[in-house]
Amino acid sequence: MNILIVDDHEATVAFMRLAFVGAGHTVATATNVDSALNHANQQPPDVVLTDLTFGTEGGGLELARTLRHTTSTQGVGILAVSGADTPAVLQATVESGFDGFVSKPVDLASLLDQVERLADVVAARRSNE
């Protein structure tokens, strides 16, 4: 599975990258919306894991909205991985097109499991496109 991790915190990216590569997945990373979109448009991932609060350009919410409105990426799985888990933020993720939310600090086993389940959803979406 191809996974795109988007976060501006190097330790978080390194931790998740190591876990997913170790589980046999291909991993790309980005630290801002523009680089994430460039990567996703060149090589659409199966799943995007993104923080919500990074940069000045709207962070993960903007990224999710753009991915959902771009033909080549509208079917990707998108998970928010954030410590900002207030009811308002959770509602914003739903409205922006996220498939789920994972709270930081991340429970790695749970995250891996959630990504595997989301991969099945993505495969079904892509077969219907």
Helices and strands as residue ranges (DSSP letters): E 2-6, H 10-22, E 26-30, H 33-42, E 47-50, H 59-68, E 77-82, H 87-96, E 100-103, H 108-128
